[in-house]
Amino acid sequence: MAKYIPYDPDETQLIPINFKAQLQPGSFEYALNDLVENKLDLIGFASLYKNDKEGRPAYNPTILLKIILFAYSRGITSSREIEWYCRHHVIFMALACGQVPHFTTIAAFISGHPEKITDLFEQVLLVCDEQGLLGYELFATDGCKLPSNAAKTWSGTHDELKHKQEKIEKLIEYHVKKHQALDELNEFEVKEAEHIQQSIETLEKAAEKIEDFLANNEPRMGQGKIPKEVKSNITDPESAKMQTSKGTIQGYNGVATVDKKHQIIVDAQAIGSGQEQQTLIPVIETVEERFKRLGMNDDIFDTATEGDDSKGVILTADTGFANEDNMKYCHENNIDAYIPDN
């Protein structure tokens, strides 16, 4: 019988690692490392730290950006998971140069600086333009439904939320009366009273939450031909209820626009609207404004006029974006758009 060298998948070894050698030319991680280290201007992050004279050194934004962007490219969006990979995955170790930021540091960096991240997106877009990766021939727009971290039960129009508050207040009144009725308490009733008191406190917090929202937020109006109030969410007021193939979710329409040549994303937005039709014009306006502001193209979508050799970028979108307002907008603004109707 043949004999083989035994092996153990659970075996642990101490291996010397050269971090730079793990980032092989031609790989995504190599390009990402070079982009963040050598192409992006991260000076804007320096103003966020006040530890030049005292306080402990902070993690370099260069390190945080590299591990976060690499994690996103692998579909990893949990800060705890990113920390774990920095401890156990050799490519993450190489990008982080052996550093292991705590998950709270990663989470705070992601959520605390959205405007800085937007600036970096535009810097990357400029690099892609310099490298000739944009074809300026056709942009394709598509979207998907993204769930938010908010419960559907906290959604409703202002009248519906007011009614919900009134029901909660009646429940509080009921529990208070039941609590007061427990005069002579035996061991069982003591536990019941504690449970009732806990219910009262929970309901009071819910009622206060609704009251605070109604006092500080105006009703959200839809964008249809006959504007009517749409449901707001107390936890995430910018999100919306929307139908998906898996049922109703509380979330956003995630809409991305990509250039045809190398599938470079030129715009990505999360829009709290249940209807895709309502997202197309804001996307077009954002793309036009960005290309003009960055000096890449003063009128990216404008089609050629008589005596002008310039040619605007073709725009395509699927049936979900088709309605009369979008067709009229594209026609009036000389946008060569192809959006099939039903």
C-alpha positions as CSV (number, residue, x, y, z in Angstrom):
1,M,0.0,0.0,0.0
2,A,1.3,3.5,-0.9
3,K,2.7,5.6,1.9
4,Y,2.2,9.4,2.0
5,I,3.7,12.2,4.1
6,P,1.0,12.9,6.7
7,Y,-0.6,16.3,6.9
8,D,-2.8,18.2,9.3
9,P,-5.1,21.0,8.1
10,D,-5.3,22.3,11.7
11,E,-1.6,22.6,12.2
12,T,-0.3,26.0,13.2
13,Q,3.2,27.3,12.2
14,L,5.1,30.5,12.8
15,I,6.0,31.7,9.3
16,P,8.1,34.8,8.5
17,I,6.1,37.0,6.1
18,N,7.3,39.8,3.8
19,F,4.2,41.9,3.5
20,K,5.3,43.5,0.2
21,A,5.9,40.1,-1.4
22,Q,2.2,39.2,-0.8
23,L,1.0,41.9,-3.1
24,Q,1.7,40.5,-6.5
25,P,1.7,42.8,-9.6
26,G,-1.5,42.4,-11.6
27,S,-3.6,41.6,-8.6
28,F,-6.4,43.8,-7.3
29,E,-4.7,44.2,-3.9
30,Y,-1.5,45.4,-5.6
31,A,-3.4,48.0,-7.6
32,L,-5.4,49.0,-4.5
33,N,-2.2,49.4,-2.4
34,D,-0.5,51.5,-5.1
35,L,-3.6,53.7,-5.6
36,V,-4.1,54.5,-1.9
37,E,-0.4,54.8,-1.1
38,N,0.7,56.9,-4.2
39,K,-2.3,58.4,-6.0
40,L,-4.9,59.6,-3.5
41,D,-4.5,62.8,-1.5
42,L,-5.4,62.0,2.1
43,I,-4.3,65.3,3.6
44,G,-8.0,66.0,4.4
45,F,-8.0,63.3,7.0
46,A,-5.2,65.0,9.1
47,S,-7.6,67.7,10.3
48,L,-9.7,65.0,12.0
49,Y,-7.0,64.2,14.5
50,K,-6.0,66.4,17.4
51,N,-3.1,64.4,18.8
52,D,-0.1,66.3,17.4
53,K,1.1,67.3,20.9
54,E,-0.6,64.9,23.2
55,G,-2.7,61.7,23.0
56,R,-1.8,58.3,21.6
57,P,-0.9,57.9,17.9
58,A,-3.9,57.1,15.7
59,Y,-4.1,54.5,12.9
60,N,-3.0,56.0,9.6
61,P,-6.0,56.6,7.3
62,T,-4.0,55.0,4.6
63,I,-4.1,51.6,6.4
64,L,-7.8,51.9,7.3
65,L,-8.8,52.7,3.7
66,K,-6.8,49.9,2.3
67,I,-8.3,47.2,4.5
68,I,-11.8,48.6,4.2
69,L,-11.8,48.9,0.4
70,F,-10.3,45.4,0.1
71,A,-12.9,44.0,2.4
72,Y,-15.7,45.6,0.4
73,S,-14.3,44.1,-2.8
74,R,-14.7,40.7,-1.1
75,G,-18.2,41.4,0.1
76,I,-17.1,41.9,3.7
77,T,-19.0,44.8,5.3
78,S,-18.8,43.9,9.0
79,S,-16.2,45.8,11.1
80,R,-15.8,42.8,13.3
81,E,-15.1,40.6,10.3
82,I,-12.6,43.1,9.0
83,E,-10.7,43.1,12.3
84,W,-10.7,39.2,12.2
85,Y,-9.3,39.1,8.7
86,C,-6.5,41.5,9.7
87,R,-5.5,38.9,12.3
88,H,-5.8,35.8,10.1
89,H,-5.7,36.6,6.4
90,V,-2.3,37.2,4.9
91,I,-3.5,39.8,2.2
92,F,-5.2,41.8,4.9
93,M,-2.1,41.6,7.0
94,A,0.0,42.8,4.1
95,L,-2.3,45.7,3.3
96,A,-2.4,46.7,7.0
97,C,1.4,46.1,7.4
98,G,0.7,43.9,10.4
99,Q,-1.5,46.3,12.2
100,V,-4.9,45.2,13.6
101,P,-7.3,48.1,14.2
102,H,-10.1,47.4,16.7
103,F,-13.5,47.0,15.0
104,T,-14.8,50.1,16.8
105,T,-12.0,52.1,15.2
106,I,-13.0,50.7,11.8
107,A,-16.7,51.4,12.3
108,A,-16.1,54.9,13.5
109,F,-13.9,55.7,10.5
110,I,-16.5,54.4,8.1
111,S,-19.5,56.2,9.6
112,G,-17.7,59.4,10.7
113,H,-16.3,60.7,7.4
114,P,-18.8,60.2,4.5
115,E,-17.8,63.5,2.8
116,K,-14.2,62.4,2.8
117,I,-15.1,59.1,1.3
118,T,-17.0,60.9,-1.5
119,D,-13.9,63.0,-2.2
120,L,-11.8,59.8,-2.5
121,F,-14.3,58.3,-5.0
122,E,-13.9,61.3,-7.2
123,Q,-10.1,61.1,-6.9
124,V,-10.2,57.5,-8.1
125,L,-12.5,58.6,-11.0
126,L,-9.9,61.1,-12.0
127,V,-7.1,58.5,-11.9
128,C,-9.3,56.2,-14.1
129,D,-9.7,59.0,-16.5
130,E,-6.0,59.7,-16.6
131,Q,-5.3,56.0,-17.3
132,G,-7.7,56.0,-20.2
133,L,-10.2,53.6,-18.5
134,L,-13.3,55.6,-19.4
135,G,-14.7,55.2,-22.8
136,Y,-17.2,58.1,-22.8
137,E,-19.4,56.1,-25.2
138,L,-22.1,54.7,-23.1
139,F,-23.2,54.9,-19.4
140,A,-25.5,52.2,-18.1
141,T,-27.7,52.8,-15.0
142,D,-29.3,50.1,-12.9
143,G,-30.4,49.7,-9.3
144,C,-31.2,47.2,-6.6
145,K,-33.1,47.4,-3.3
146,L,-30.9,47.7,-0.2
147,P,-32.4,47.0,3.2
148,S,-31.6,49.6,5.9
149,N,-31.0,49.0,9.6
150,A,-34.6,50.1,10.5
151,A,-37.7,48.1,11.3
152,K,-40.8,48.4,9.1
153,T,-43.0,48.7,12.2
154,W,-41.6,52.2,12.8
155,S,-42.9,53.4,9.4
156,G,-46.0,55.4,8.6
157,T,-47.5,58.7,7.6
158,H,-47.6,61.4,10.3
159,D,-51.3,60.6,10.9
160,E,-50.5,56.8,11.2
161,L,-47.6,57.5,13.6
162,K,-49.8,59.8,15.7
163,H,-52.4,57.0,15.8
164,K,-49.7,54.5,16.8
165,Q,-48.6,56.9,19.6
166,E,-52.2,57.1,20.9
167,K,-52.5,53.3,21.0
168,I,-49.2,53.1,22.9
169,E,-50.4,55.6,25.4
170,K,-53.6,53.6,26.0
171,L,-51.5,50.5,26.6
172,I,-49.4,52.5,29.1
173,E,-52.6,53.6,30.9
174,Y,-53.9,50.0,31.0
175,H,-50.6,48.6,32.4
176,V,-50.4,51.4,35.0
177,K,-53.9,50.6,36.3
178,K,-53.1,46.8,36.3
179,H,-49.9,47.6,38.3
180,Q,-51.7,49.7,40.8
181,A,-54.3,47.0,41.3
182,L,-51.7,44.7,42.8
183,D,-52.0,45.9,46.4
184,E,-51.3,42.8,48.5
185,L,-48.4,41.2,46.7
186,N,-47.5,37.6,47.0
187,E,-44.3,36.1,45.5
188,F,-46.0,35.4,42.1
189,E,-47.6,38.9,41.9
190,V,-44.2,40.6,42.7
191,K,-42.7,39.1,39.6
192,E,-45.8,40.0,37.6
193,A,-45.6,43.6,38.9
194,E,-41.9,43.8,37.9
195,H,-42.8,42.5,34.4
196,I,-45.6,45.1,34.1
197,Q,-43.3,47.9,35.2
198,Q,-40.8,46.8,32.5
199,S,-43.5,46.9,29.9
200,I,-44.6,50.4,31.0
201,E,-41.0,51.7,30.6
202,T,-40.6,50.1,27.2
203,L,-43.9,51.6,26.0
204,E,-43.0,55.1,27.4
205,K,-39.8,55.1,25.5
206,A,-41.6,54.1,22.3
207,A,-44.2,56.9,22.8
208,E,-41.5,59.5,23.5
209,K,-39.6,58.3,20.3
210,I,-42.7,58.9,18.1
211,E,-43.5,62.2,19.8
212,D,-40.0,63.5,19.3
213,F,-40.1,62.5,15.6
214,L,-43.4,64.1,14.9
215,A,-42.3,67.4,16.6
216,N,-39.0,67.6,14.6
217,N,-39.9,66.3,11.2
218,E,-42.2,67.5,8.4
219,P,-44.2,65.0,6.4
220,R,-42.4,63.6,3.4
221,M,-44.2,64.2,0.1
222,G,-44.0,62.0,-2.9
223,Q,-42.9,63.1,-6.4
224,G,-45.8,61.9,-8.4
225,K,-48.1,64.0,-10.5
226,I,-50.5,64.2,-7.5
227,P,-48.1,64.7,-4.6
228,K,-49.2,62.8,-1.5
229,E,-47.5,62.0,1.8
230,V,-45.3,58.9,1.8
231,K,-44.5,56.9,4.9
232,S,-41.5,58.0,7.0
233,N,-39.5,55.8,9.3
234,I,-38.6,57.0,12.8
235,T,-35.3,55.2,13.0
236,D,-34.1,56.1,9.5
237,P,-36.2,59.0,8.1
238,E,-34.4,59.0,4.7
239,S,-35.3,55.4,4.0
240,A,-38.6,54.1,2.4
241,K,-40.8,51.1,2.3
242,M,-40.4,49.2,-1.0
243,Q,-41.4,46.0,-2.7
244,T,-38.9,43.4,-3.6
245,S,-39.1,39.9,-5.0
246,K,-38.7,38.7,-1.4
247,G,-41.4,41.0,0.0
248,T,-41.5,44.5,1.5
249,I,-38.4,45.9,3.0
250,Q,-37.5,49.2,4.7
251,G,-34.5,50.6,2.8
252,Y,-33.1,52.4,-0.2
253,N,-32.8,52.2,-4.0
254,G,-29.1,51.6,-4.6
255,V,-28.5,53.1,-8.1
256,A,-25.1,52.8,-9.9
257,T,-24.0,54.2,-13.2
258,V,-21.1,52.6,-15.0
259,D,-19.0,53.4,-18.1
260,K,-19.2,50.7,-20.8
261,K,-15.4,50.4,-21.6
262,H,-14.2,48.8,-18.3
263,Q,-17.3,48.9,-16.1
264,I,-15.9,51.8,-14.1
265,I,-18.5,53.2,-11.7
266,V,-19.0,56.9,-12.3
267,D,-21.8,57.4,-9.8
268,A,-23.4,55.4,-7.0
269,Q,-26.3,56.6,-4.7
270,A,-28.6,55.3,-2.1
271,I,-32.0,57.0,-2.6
272,G,-34.9,56.6,-0.1
273,S,-37.6,56.2,-2.8
274,G,-39.7,53.2,-3.4
275,Q,-40.0,53.9,-7.2
276,E,-36.9,53.6,-9.4
277,Q,-38.5,56.1,-11.9
278,Q,-37.9,58.9,-9.4
279,T,-34.2,58.2,-9.1
280,L,-33.1,58.7,-12.7
281,I,-33.2,62.5,-13.0
282,P,-31.2,63.0,-9.7
283,V,-28.6,60.5,-11.0
284,I,-28.3,62.3,-14.3
285,E,-27.9,65.7,-12.6
286,T,-25.3,64.3,-10.2
287,V,-23.2,62.7,-13.0
288,E,-23.4,65.9,-15.1
289,E,-22.4,68.1,-12.1
290,R,-19.5,65.8,-11.1
291,F,-17.9,65.6,-14.6
292,K,-18.2,69.4,-15.0
293,R,-16.8,70.2,-11.5
294,L,-13.9,67.9,-11.9
295,G,-13.1,69.4,-15.3
296,M,-13.6,66.1,-17.1
297,N,-16.5,67.1,-19.4
298,D,-18.6,70.2,-19.3
299,D,-21.7,68.5,-20.7
300,I,-21.3,64.8,-20.6
301,F,-24.7,63.8,-22.0
302,D,-25.4,66.6,-24.5
303,T,-25.7,65.2,-28.0
304,A,-24.1,66.7,-31.0
305,T,-25.8,69.8,-32.4
306,E,-25.6,71.1,-35.9
307,G,-22.1,72.3,-36.7
308,D,-20.6,70.6,-33.6
309,D,-18.5,67.5,-33.8
310,S,-18.9,66.6,-30.1
311,K,-21.0,63.7,-29.1
312,G,-22.7,63.1,-25.8
313,V,-22.5,59.8,-23.9
314,I,-25.4,57.4,-24.6
315,L,-27.4,56.6,-21.5
316,T,-29.2,53.3,-21.0
317,A,-31.5,52.1,-18.2
318,D,-34.0,49.3,-17.7
319,T,-37.8,49.3,-17.7
320,G,-37.9,50.2,-14.0
321,F,-36.7,53.7,-14.9
322,A,-39.3,54.3,-17.6
323,N,-42.0,57.0,-17.2
324,E,-43.2,60.1,-19.1
325,D,-41.3,62.6,-17.0
326,N,-37.9,60.9,-17.5
327,M,-38.5,60.6,-21.3
328,K,-39.5,64.3,-21.5
329,Y,-36.4,65.3,-19.4
330,C,-34.0,63.4,-21.6
331,H,-35.6,64.9,-24.7
332,E,-35.5,68.5,-23.5
333,N,-31.9,68.2,-22.4
334,N,-30.6,66.5,-25.6
335,I,-29.7,63.2,-23.8
336,D,-29.5,60.2,-26.1
337,A,-31.2,57.8,-23.7
338,Y,-32.5,54.3,-24.3
339,I,-35.1,53.2,-21.7
340,P,-37.6,50.5,-22.7
341,D,-41.2,50.9,-21.5
342,N,-43.5,48.1,-20.5
